[in-house]
Each structure stands twice: as structure tokens, then as C-alpha cells.
Amino acid sequence: MSTVADTSPVRSVTGFLGRHARGLTLANILAQGGIIVTGGAVRLTGSGLGCSTWPECEPGRFTPEFHAEAGLHPFIEFGNRTLTFVLLIIAVALAVAVWRARPELKWWGLVPLLGVVGQAVVGGITVLVELHPLVVAPHFLLSTLLVWNAVWLALRFRDAPRRAGAPMPWHRRTLTVLLAGLLVLGVLTTGAGPHSGDAEATERLALDPVAVARIHALTVWAFVIVFAALVWRLRRDVSAGGRDEVRKAWLVLAAVTAAQGVIGYTQFFLDLPELLVGLHLAGAAALTGAHAAFHYLTRAERTAA
């Protein structure tokens, strides 16, 4: 016997979202990474204060208005804010889809939504404090955390097969700590350098940018060493259905890490040109996502006794 609920618009919408949940997990990855790229564009073009207040762009106006003296800065900042609303729509749809298709993951499905709301609040604070680096830094780091979660959720949603082999928790945890360290040191390096925010309105961190950059580089090399040790141990794995995915994961992580290293050293010796700094920001998002996949897939599957 059919019921009204079976044909209700709400049930139809949730059913549609549930059928497209996997696609929404991928859209979430792209959107979370995209917000890092557009946020970097805002910073590198000096558009962080293109809108003078929040949530409005200007007092009494939510949309920017062209002024010759302001140029395109308000529109660049407004574009980044607009992408936040797109991300919010994706996050809401994803939360409903995961609840519908994989109810055991429903709390994980809420993480992107809570993250977007948190980002909106932190983003508003960064404008109100005129892009102080100590507020801009957590704004970026929260985005990387959401990228990491987006990749993890996508793999968990489809139950991607993990490796079969001896557990190596300390290697994996150490690599995760080093990733967090190099991301934090990266934002400190930026906050102490010429791209800390709006060049005319934002103070830099009272740190030696060269010294922080060198510590950042040493952390990257430590990350590479631990990662190489993990890959060396992976060769002992027995044959398993997920072995090909694990191999792809470490190859991608190796490629992204190498690319980030080349870009990082090149931008340092060329005095931080905006294009390379932007590529390095995009690479940070890619590195975070690649690590999330590697971390998820290299966790040994539990086997029945």
C-alpha cells in the first residue's frame, strides 16, 4: 500500500540526492579545493579588503559596485564569497544524500556543512580585523582540513578497499603530524612575507620569513623521508583487492609532493612571484587531498580471526 510520504516532494528530493551521493562527494572535493584557490587569488591580488565589511560587501549593499579607484578588487572578493554560497549548497545536499544513502555515516556527512558555516564566520572576522595574518592563517588551515575530510569521506562512502598487510600506525601518524606541521609553517611563512594580505592595510607577522621558510623546508624533507619509509614497507603487502588503489595513492602523493617542492624552491629563489605563490597554494590543497587518500587506503584492513 502506497503512502503519501512515499510520493511527497521532500521524499522525492531526498531520494534523488541519495542516488547521486557519490557524485556529491566528488563535487565537495572540487569545491573545497576551489575555495582555497579563489581565496589565494583574493590575497595575491590585494583584494582582501575589496569589500569593506561582512556579511555585506559595503554598508547597505551585499553586491559590489564598480569604482575606478577600487578597480576589480571588490568583484574578486565578492566572487570568493559567492563560491562560499555554492559550497554551502553542495554541503547541504551532501549531508542529506549521505543521510539517505549511508545513514551510518550521517554525522560525517554533516562535517562539510559545519565547516562551511565555520569558514563563513572566520572569513567575516578576517575582514573585520583587516586581514590580520593570525586570523587569515586559521582560515586557510580550516580549508585544508575540509579538503582532507572531503577526500576521506568520498573514499569511506564507497568503501574503497584498503591494503592487506602488517599495521604501521606510527608511520602513518607521523606522516600526518608532519603534514600538519608543514601546512602551519607554510602559512606562517606567508604571513611573514610580502603576501600576508592587503599590502597597504595588513601588517606582517614579526618573524624572519627566510628562517621560517627554511624550517618549513626541513619539515617537508622530514615528510619525504617518512613517506619513503612507508612506501618501502608497502612492498611487503600481500595481494589484495585494494592494492592497485594503494599504489595509485602513493604515486599521486609522490608526484604532488615533488611538484610542491619544485614550486616552493623556485618561488623562494625568484622572490615570490604571485603566479608561483598561487600555484603553491593550489598545490597545498592537492597535497592535503592526496595525503587523505593515502592515509585512508594504507590503513590495514581488519581480518576475521
C-alpha positions in Angstrom: 0.0 0.0 0.0 1.4 3.3 -1.0 1.5 6.3 1.4 1.5 10.0 1.0 5.1 10.1 2.3 6.3 7.8 -0.5 5.3 10.4 -3.1 5.9 13.6 -1.2 8.2 16.2 -2.8 10.6 16.0 0.2 11.0 12.3 -0.1 11.5 12.6 -3.9 14.2 15.2 -3.4 16.0 13.2 -0.7 15.7 10.1 -2.8 17.2 11.9 -5.8 20.1 13.2 -3.7 20.7 9.8 -2.2 21.1 8.3 -5.7 23.7 11.0 -6.5 25.5 10.9 -3.2 28.8 9.7 -4.7 28.8 12.5 -7.2 28.2 15.0 -4.5 31.2 13.7 -2.5 33.3 14.4 -5.6 31.7 17.8 -6.0 32.5 18.5 -2.4 36.2 17.8 -3.0 36.4 20.1 -6.0 34.5 22.9 -4.2 36.6 22.7 -1.0 39.8 22.8 -3.1 38.4 25.6 -5.3 37.7 27.9 -2.3 41.4 27.7 -1.5 42.4 28.7 -5.0 39.9 31.6 -5.1 41.0 32.7 -1.5 44.6 32.7 -2.7 43.6 34.9 -5.7 41.9 37.3 -3.3 45.1 37.6 -1.2 47.6 37.7 -4.1 45.7 40.5 -6.0 45.4 42.5 -2.8 41.6 42.2 -2.9 41.0 41.0 0.7 39.5 44.3 1.6 37.7 44.8 -1.7 34.6 44.5 0.4 34.9 46.7 3.4 32.5 44.8 5.7 30.8 41.5 6.2 28.3 40.0 5.5 27.5 43.0 3.3 30.1 44.0 0.8 29.6 47.7 1.5 27.3 49.2 4.2 23.8 48.8 2.8 24.9 46.7 -0.2 25.5 43.0 -0.5 26.9 43.2 -4.0 29.9 45.3 -5.1 29.7 48.5 -7.1 32.3 49.5 -9.6 34.5 52.4 -8.7 37.5 53.4 -10.8 39.8 53.8 -7.8 38.9 50.4 -6.4 39.2 48.6 -9.8 38.2 44.9 -9.8 39.2 44.2 -6.1 35.6 44.3 -4.8 34.5 41.8 -7.6 37.3 39.4 -6.9 36.5 39.4 -3.2 32.8 39.1 -3.9 33.5 36.1 -6.3 35.2 34.3 -3.5 32.2 35.0 -1.2 29.8 33.7 -3.9 31.7 30.5 -4.2 31.1 30.0 -0.4 27.4 30.0 -1.1 27.9 27.4 -3.8 29.9 25.3 -1.4 27.1 25.7 1.2 24.5 24.4 -1.3 26.8 21.4 -2.0 27.3 20.8 1.7 23.6 20.8 2.5 22.9 18.5 -0.4 25.7 16.2 0.6 24.5 16.0 4.2 21.0 14.9 3.0 22.4 12.5 0.5 24.7 10.7 2.9 21.9 10.5 5.5 19.7 9.0 2.8 22.2 6.6 1.2 24.6 5.7 4.1 22.8 6.6 7.4 25.7 5.1 9.4 27.9 7.9 8.1 25.3 10.7 8.6 27.4 12.5 11.2 30.4 12.5 8.9 28.1 13.9 6.2 27.5 16.9 8.4 31.2 17.9 8.7 31.4 19.8 5.4 28.2 21.8 6.3 29.6 22.7 9.8 32.9 23.5 8.2 31.4 25.9 5.6 29.5 27.7 8.4 32.6 27.9 10.5 34.6 29.2 7.5 32.0 31.9 6.8 32.3 33.1 10.4 36.1 33.1 10.3 36.1 34.8 6.9 33.9 37.6 8.3 36.3 38.0 11.2 39.3 38.3 8.9 37.6 41.2 7.1 36.7 42.9 10.3 40.3 42.7 11.7 41.6 43.9 8.3 43.2 40.6 7.3 45.5 40.1 10.3 47.7 37.1 9.4 46.9 35.4 12.7 43.3 35.2 11.6 44.0 34.5 7.9 46.1 31.5 8.9 43.3 29.5 10.6 41.0 30.5 7.8 43.4 28.7 5.3 44.1 25.8 7.7 40.4 25.1 8.2 40.0 24.9 4.4 42.8 22.3 4.2 41.2 20.3 7.0 37.9 20.3 5.0 39.7 19.2 1.8 41.2 16.3 3.8 37.8 15.3 5.2 36.2 15.6 1.7 38.6 13.1 0.2 38.3 10.8 3.3 34.5 10.9 3.1 34.4 10.1 -0.6 36.6 7.0 -0.1 34.7 5.9 3.0 31.4 6.4 1.3 32.2 4.0 -1.5 34.1 1.7 0.9 37.3 1.8 -1.1 39.3 -1.3 -0.4 42.3 -0.8 1.9 45.6 -2.5 2.0 46.3 -6.0 3.3 49.4 -6.1 5.3 51.0 -5.5 8.7 49.7 -2.5 10.5 52.0 0.6 10.6 50.1 3.1 12.7 53.1 5.1 13.9 54.5 5.7 10.4 51.1 6.9 9.3 50.5 9.1 12.3 54.0 10.6 12.0 53.3 11.5 8.4 50.0 13.1 9.3 51.7 15.2 12.1 54.4 16.3 9.6 51.7 17.3 7.1 50.0 19.5 9.7 53.4 20.9 10.6 54.4 21.9 7.1 51.0 23.5 6.4 51.2 25.5 9.6 54.8 26.6 8.8 53.7 27.4 5.3 51.0 29.9 6.4 53.5 31.4 8.9 56.0 31.9 6.1 53.3 33.6 4.0 52.2 35.7 6.9 55.7 37.0 7.4 56.2 37.7 3.7 55.0 40.1 1.1 51.7 38.3 0.5 50.4 38.4 4.1 47.3 40.3 2.9 46.4 43.7 1.6 49.9 45.3 1.1 48.7 48.7 2.2 46.5 47.7 5.1 47.8 44.5 6.6 50.8 44.1 9.0 53.1 41.1 8.6 54.0 38.6 11.3 57.0 39.7 13.3 59.0 36.6 12.1 62.1 36.3 9.9 60.5 34.9 6.6 63.8 33.3 5.5 64.2 31.5 8.8 60.6 30.3 8.8 60.9 29.2 5.2 64.0 27.1 6.0 62.2 25.4 8.9 59.3 24.8 6.6 61.6 23.2 4.0 63.2 21.0 6.7 59.7 19.8 7.7 59.0 19.0 4.1 62.2 16.9 3.8 61.2 15.0 7.0 57.8 14.4 5.4 59.5 13.0 2.3 61.7 10.7 4.4 58.8 9.2 6.4 56.8 8.9 3.3 59.6 7.0 1.5 59.8 4.6 4.6 56.1 4.0 4.3 56.3 3.2 0.6 59.2 0.8 1.3 57.1 -1.1 3.8 54.1 -1.2 1.4 56.1 -3.6 -0.9 55.7 -6.3 1.7 51.9 -6.3 1.4 50.2 -9.5 0.3 48.0 -9.4 -2.8 44.7 -7.7 -2.1 41.8 -6.2 -4.0 42.8 -2.7 -2.9 46.5 -3.0 -3.7 46.2 -1.2 -7.0 44.4 1.7 -5.4 47.1 2.0 -2.7 49.7 2.1 -5.4 47.9 4.8 -7.2 47.5 6.7 -4.0 51.3 6.7 -3.1 52.2 7.6 -6.7 49.9 10.6 -6.7 51.2 11.7 -3.3 54.8 11.3 -4.5 54.1 13.3 -7.7 52.2 16.1 -5.8 55.0 16.3 -3.1 57.7 16.6 -5.8 55.8 19.3 -7.7 55.2 21.2 -4.5 58.9 21.0 -3.7 59.9 22.3 -7.1 57.4 25.2 -6.9 58.4 26.0 -3.4 62.1 26.3 -4.0 61.5 28.1 -7.3 59.3 30.8 -5.8 61.7 31.3 -3.0 64.7 32.0 -5.3 62.6 34.2 -7.6 61.4 36.4 -4.7 57.8 35.0 -4.5 56.1 35.9 -7.8 52.3 35.9 -7.4 51.7 33.2 -10.0 54.0 30.7 -8.4 52.6 31.5 -4.9 49.1 30.8 -6.3 50.3 27.5 -7.7 51.9 26.6 -4.4 48.5 27.3 -2.6 46.7 25.1 -5.1 49.4 22.5 -4.6 48.8 22.7 -0.8 45.2 21.7 -1.4 46.3 18.9 -3.8 48.9 17.7 -1.3 46.3 17.6 1.5 43.8 15.6 -0.6 46.5 13.2 -1.8 47.6 12.6 1.8 44.0 11.9 2.8 43.6 9.3 0.2 47.0 7.7 1.1 46.2 7.8 4.8 42.8 6.1 4.3 43.9 3.4 1.8 47.1 2.4 3.7 45.2 1.5 6.9 45.3 -2.2 7.1 42.0 -4.0 6.7 40.8 -5.8 9.8 40.7 -9.6 9.1 38.4 -12.1 10.8 40.1 -14.4 13.3 
